[in-house]
């Protein structure tokens, strides 16, 4: 998914470039924070843990990234191993107080994410919503948290954002989450398991709430049970031959508690990578739990249906989510009412 970068730059030119994090992240920020883009003032990347991420395997892990197929975009990376989970922040030049955590996909085999804010983040920022993109760890690297390793990073990211909300002019009560493909599974896991103790607290930041205000799951992996499961995501997260019990435990649709935030789902009927039955199953799970939810299935679009029109305008998925999120408390402009 691409759009004209220049269309977003003018709106971002007034953002201050200095960011001050909570004291417990100071050492981490000094070690890992870097400008995310020379063209976008105020953006930055920083590690979410104050030291090494929890449960590091004895054999160690190194950050490994590869350039993907879009050779016209030098920032089109996929991370096949992640040692240092990070957030890339794209501040809104005229903040409404709302923020969104964006979780990219990659089949849990990699994380499809560049080092600069994506077009999605820049669009949210142009609407007054500060956006954070999460580079999360992968279970296949042997982290001791196993299948909960990505959830550890998602919970921690929410807490880091809330702990530093004042620095980005964010209202801590107005923090949503969106995820795509396997990132949609992680988004759903966060929405349904935000209060599960996925790791031991490491500092004062971990006293923060990890619950999203609202969640958007786009062409998401949801079920880990065959035949509906996306086989790559299942094997990468749970192992080559996961048990039936393990597969059920990590099928997001089968455990939707009453504390789950409102959920919007979007999928294409002709998605040949992740069956749209995943979104249908999640919608049904939300209905049974009486969670406010919406399901949008389009006829055509395949996996990763474009989020922007040819002229750079936001497409249906983003505008539908914006309207849904606004109805459920996220401070988004009234044009999406």
C-alpha positions as CSV (number, residue, x, y, z in Angstrom):
1,X,0.0,0.0,0.0
2,X,1.5,3.4,-1.1
3,X,0.4,7.0,-1.4
4,X,1.9,10.3,-2.2
5,X,4.2,11.2,0.7
6,X,4.1,14.9,-0.2
7,X,0.4,15.1,0.5
8,X,1.0,14.6,4.2
9,X,4.1,16.7,4.8
10,X,2.5,20.2,5.0
11,X,0.2,19.2,7.8
12,X,3.1,17.8,9.8
13,X,5.5,20.7,9.5
14,X,4.7,22.3,12.8
15,X,5.2,19.4,15.1
16,X,7.9,19.8,17.7
17,X,10.9,17.5,17.3
18,X,11.8,16.9,20.9
19,X,10.1,14.1,22.8
20,X,10.7,13.4,26.5
21,X,9.9,9.9,27.8
22,X,9.1,8.7,31.3
23,X,12.3,8.4,33.4
24,X,12.3,4.6,33.4
25,X,12.6,4.7,29.6
26,X,15.4,7.3,29.5
27,X,18.2,4.7,29.2
28,X,16.4,2.8,26.5
29,X,15.6,6.0,24.6
30,X,19.2,7.1,24.7
31,X,20.2,3.7,23.4
32,X,17.7,3.1,20.7
33,X,15.7,6.3,19.8
34,X,16.4,7.6,16.3
35,X,14.7,10.1,14.0
36,X,12.1,8.1,12.0
37,X,12.3,10.4,9.0
38,X,14.2,13.5,8.0
39,X,11.1,14.8,6.2
40,X,8.6,14.4,9.1
41,X,9.4,16.6,12.2
42,X,8.5,15.1,15.5
43,X,8.6,11.5,14.4
44,X,10.9,9.1,16.3
45,X,11.6,5.5,17.0
46,X,12.4,4.2,20.5
47,X,12.6,0.9,22.4
48,X,9.6,0.0,24.6
49,X,11.5,-1.8,27.3
50,X,14.0,-0.1,29.6
51,X,16.6,-2.8,29.0
52,X,16.5,-6.2,27.2
53,X,13.0,-7.4,26.4
54,X,11.8,-10.1,28.8
55,X,12.5,-13.8,28.3
56,X,15.5,-13.5,26.0
57,X,16.6,-16.9,24.8
58,X,19.9,-18.2,25.9
59,X,21.2,-18.3,22.4
60,X,20.4,-14.7,21.9
61,X,18.5,-12.8,19.2
62,X,19.6,-10.2,16.6
63,X,17.5,-7.7,14.7
64,X,17.3,-8.9,11.1
65,X,15.5,-7.0,8.4
66,X,15.2,-7.5,4.6
67,X,14.0,-5.3,1.8
68,X,10.7,-6.5,0.4
69,X,9.5,-6.6,-3.2
70,X,8.7,-2.9,-3.6
71,X,12.1,-1.7,-4.9
72,X,10.8,1.8,-5.5
73,X,10.4,2.2,-1.7
74,X,13.7,2.0,0.1
75,X,11.8,1.8,3.4
76,X,9.7,-1.3,2.5
77,X,11.2,-3.7,5.1
78,X,10.3,-6.9,6.7
79,X,11.8,-7.9,10.0
80,X,12.4,-11.6,10.2
81,X,13.9,-11.5,13.8
82,X,13.3,-8.8,16.4
83,X,15.6,-8.3,19.3
84,X,14.5,-4.7,20.2
85,X,10.7,-4.1,20.1
86,X,10.1,-0.5,19.2
87,X,7.5,2.2,18.6
88,X,7.6,4.6,15.7
89,X,5.5,7.7,16.7
90,X,3.9,10.0,14.2
91,X,2.6,13.0,16.2
92,X,-0.5,14.9,15.1
93,X,0.3,18.5,14.3
94,X,-3.1,19.5,15.7
95,X,-3.8,16.8,18.2
96,X,-7.4,16.0,19.3
97,X,-6.1,14.0,22.2
98,X,-6.7,10.7,20.5
99,X,-4.1,8.1,19.6
100,X,-3.9,4.8,17.8
101,X,-1.5,1.9,18.1
102,X,-1.0,0.3,14.7
103,X,0.1,-3.4,14.5
104,X,1.4,-4.6,11.1
105,X,1.2,-8.1,9.8
106,X,3.6,-10.7,8.4
107,X,2.2,-14.1,9.3
108,X,4.1,-14.1,12.6
109,X,7.1,-15.1,10.4
110,X,8.2,-11.4,10.0
111,X,6.9,-7.9,10.7
112,X,6.2,-5.9,7.6
113,X,7.2,-2.4,8.8
114,X,9.6,0.3,7.7
115,X,11.7,2.6,9.8
116,X,9.5,5.7,8.9
117,X,5.8,6.4,9.5
118,X,3.6,4.6,7.1
119,X,0.9,6.3,5.0
120,X,-1.6,4.9,7.5
121,X,0.1,6.7,10.4
122,X,0.4,9.9,8.4
123,X,-3.3,9.9,7.5
124,X,-4.2,9.5,11.2
125,X,-1.8,12.3,12.1
126,X,-3.5,14.5,9.5
127,X,-6.8,13.9,11.3
128,X,-5.4,14.9,14.7
129,X,-4.8,11.4,15.9
130,X,-1.2,10.5,16.9
131,X,-0.2,7.1,15.6
132,X,2.3,4.6,16.9
133,X,3.5,1.7,14.9
134,X,4.7,-1.4,16.8
135,X,7.7,-3.5,15.9
136,X,7.0,-6.6,17.9
137,X,9.0,-9.8,18.7
138,X,8.3,-13.1,17.0
139,X,7.8,-16.3,18.9
140,X,9.9,-18.3,16.4
141,X,13.1,-16.7,17.8
142,X,12.7,-18.8,21.0
143,X,11.7,-16.1,23.5
144,X,10.7,-17.7,26.8
145,X,7.2,-16.1,26.6
146,X,6.4,-18.4,23.7
147,X,3.1,-17.6,22.0
148,X,2.6,-14.7,24.4
149,X,5.7,-12.9,23.3
150,X,4.0,-10.6,20.8
151,X,1.2,-9.9,23.3
152,X,3.9,-8.8,25.9
153,X,5.0,-6.2,23.4
154,X,1.5,-5.0,22.6
155,X,0.6,-4.7,26.3
156,X,3.8,-2.9,27.0
157,X,3.3,-0.5,24.1
158,X,-0.1,0.5,25.3
159,X,1.4,1.2,28.8
160,X,4.3,3.2,27.4
161,X,2.0,5.4,25.4
162,X,-0.2,6.1,28.4
163,X,2.7,6.7,30.7
164,X,4.0,9.4,28.3
165,X,0.6,10.7,27.1
166,X,1.2,14.2,28.2
167,X,4.4,14.4,26.1
168,X,2.3,13.8,23.0
169,X,-0.8,15.7,24.1
170,X,-2.7,12.5,24.3
171,X,-5.7,11.7,26.5
172,X,-4.9,8.3,28.0
173,X,-8.6,7.4,27.8
174,X,-8.6,7.8,24.0
175,X,-6.2,5.2,22.8
176,X,-7.3,2.7,20.1
177,X,-5.6,-0.2,18.3
178,X,-5.7,-1.4,14.7
179,X,-4.1,-4.5,13.2
180,X,-3.7,-6.1,9.9
181,X,-3.5,-9.8,9.0
182,X,-1.4,-11.5,11.7
183,X,-1.2,-8.1,13.3
184,X,-5.0,-8.3,13.4
185,X,-4.6,-11.4,15.5
186,X,-2.3,-9.6,17.8
187,X,-4.8,-6.7,17.9
188,X,-7.6,-9.1,18.8
189,X,-5.4,-10.7,21.4
190,X,-4.7,-7.3,23.0
191,X,-8.4,-6.4,22.9
192,X,-9.5,-9.7,24.6
193,X,-6.5,-10.3,26.8
194,X,-5.3,-6.8,27.8
195,X,-5.7,-7.7,31.5
196,X,-3.9,-11.1,31.3
197,X,-0.5,-10.9,33.0
198,X,1.7,-11.7,30.1
199,X,4.9,-10.6,31.8
200,X,6.2,-9.6,35.2
201,X,6.2,-5.8,35.7
202,X,9.6,-4.2,35.1
203,X,9.0,-0.6,36.1
204,X,6.4,2.0,37.0
205,X,5.1,2.1,33.4
206,X,3.6,-1.3,33.9
207,X,1.1,0.1,36.4
208,X,-0.7,1.6,33.4
209,X,-3.8,0.1,31.8
210,X,-3.3,-1.8,28.6
211,X,-7.0,-1.8,27.5
212,X,-7.7,-0.2,24.1
213,X,-10.7,2.2,23.8
214,X,-11.6,0.6,20.5
215,X,-10.1,-2.0,18.1
216,X,-10.0,-2.3,14.3
217,X,-9.1,-5.7,12.9
218,X,-8.5,-5.8,9.1
219,X,-8.3,-9.0,7.1
220,X,-7.3,-10.5,10.4
221,X,-6.0,-13.9,11.4
222,X,-8.4,-14.9,14.2
223,X,-8.8,-18.7,14.4
224,X,-5.9,-21.0,15.1
225,X,-8.0,-24.1,14.4
226,X,-7.9,-25.8,11.0
227,X,-9.4,-25.5,8.5
228,X,-10.0,-21.8,9.1
229,X,-6.6,-21.1,10.5
230,X,-3.9,-19.4,8.5
231,X,-1.3,-22.2,8.5
232,X,1.8,-20.0,8.5
233,X,0.6,-17.8,11.4
234,X,-0.5,-20.9,13.4
235,X,2.9,-22.6,12.9
236,X,5.0,-19.6,13.5
237,X,3.1,-18.6,16.7
238,X,2.3,-22.0,18.2
239,X,4.9,-24.3,16.7
240,X,4.9,-26.9,13.9
241,X,2.4,-29.3,15.5
242,X,0.4,-27.4,18.1
243,X,-2.1,-29.3,20.2
244,X,-5.8,-28.9,19.8
245,X,-5.9,-27.3,23.2
246,X,-3.2,-24.8,22.3
247,X,-4.9,-24.0,19.0
248,X,-8.2,-23.3,20.8
249,X,-6.5,-21.1,23.5
250,X,-5.1,-18.8,20.8
251,X,-8.2,-18.6,18.7
252,X,-9.3,-15.1,19.6
253,X,-13.0,-15.6,18.7
254,X,-13.4,-18.4,21.3
255,X,-12.6,-16.2,24.3
256,X,-14.2,-12.8,24.0
257,X,-14.7,-11.5,27.6
258,X,-17.2,-8.8,28.6
259,X,-14.2,-6.4,29.1
260,X,-13.4,-6.4,25.3
261,X,-13.6,-3.0,23.7
262,X,-15.8,-2.3,20.7
263,X,-14.5,-4.1,17.6
264,X,-14.7,-3.3,13.9
265,X,-13.8,-5.9,11.3
266,X,-13.0,-5.6,7.6
267,X,-12.3,-8.4,5.1
268,X,-12.6,-9.2,1.4
269,X,-14.7,-12.2,0.4
270,X,-12.0,-13.2,-2.2
271,X,-9.1,-13.2,0.3
272,X,-7.2,-16.3,-0.6
273,X,-4.6,-15.9,2.1
274,X,-6.7,-15.4,5.2
275,X,-10.3,-16.7,4.8
276,X,-12.9,-14.1,5.6
277,X,-14.5,-16.7,7.8
278,X,-12.0,-15.5,10.4
279,X,-13.7,-12.1,10.6
280,X,-17.1,-13.7,10.6
281,X,-16.0,-15.9,13.5
282,X,-14.7,-12.9,15.5
283,X,-17.9,-11.0,14.8
284,X,-20.0,-13.9,16.1
285,X,-17.7,-14.1,19.2
286,X,-18.3,-10.4,19.9
287,X,-22.1,-10.8,19.4
288,X,-22.2,-13.7,21.8
289,X,-20.3,-11.6,24.4
290,X,-22.5,-8.5,23.6
291,X,-19.6,-6.5,22.5
292,X,-20.5,-3.5,20.2
293,X,-19.1,-4.6,16.8
294,X,-19.3,-4.1,13.1
295,X,-18.4,-6.5,10.2
296,X,-17.7,-5.2,6.7
297,X,-17.0,-7.8,4.0
298,X,-16.4,-6.4,0.5
299,X,-16.8,-8.6,-2.6
300,X,-13.3,-8.1,-4.0
301,X,-10.0,-6.8,-2.7
302,X,-7.9,-9.9,-1.9
303,X,-5.6,-10.0,1.1
304,X,-4.5,-6.5,2.1
305,X,-7.2,-4.6,0.3
306,X,-5.9,-1.1,-0.5
307,X,-6.5,1.4,2.3
308,X,-6.2,4.4,0.0
309,X,-7.8,5.5,-3.3
310,X,-5.7,6.1,-6.4
311,X,-5.8,9.8,-5.7
312,X,-4.4,9.3,-2.1
313,X,-7.7,9.8,-0.3
314,X,-8.4,7.4,2.6
315,X,-10.5,4.5,1.5
316,X,-13.5,2.7,3.1
317,X,-11.6,0.7,5.7
318,X,-10.0,3.8,7.3
319,X,-13.1,6.0,7.1
320,X,-15.3,3.2,8.5
321,X,-13.0,2.7,11.4
322,X,-12.8,6.4,12.0
323,X,-16.6,6.7,12.2
324,X,-16.9,3.6,14.4
325,X,-14.2,4.7,16.7
326,X,-15.7,8.2,17.0
327,X,-19.0,6.7,18.0
328,X,-17.2,4.8,20.7
329,X,-15.3,7.6,22.3
330,X,-12.2,8.2,20.3
331,X,-11.7,11.9,19.6
332,X,-11.8,11.9,15.8
333,X,-13.0,14.8,13.6
334,X,-16.8,15.1,13.2
335,X,-16.6,14.5,9.4
336,X,-16.5,10.8,10.3
337,X,-19.7,10.9,12.3
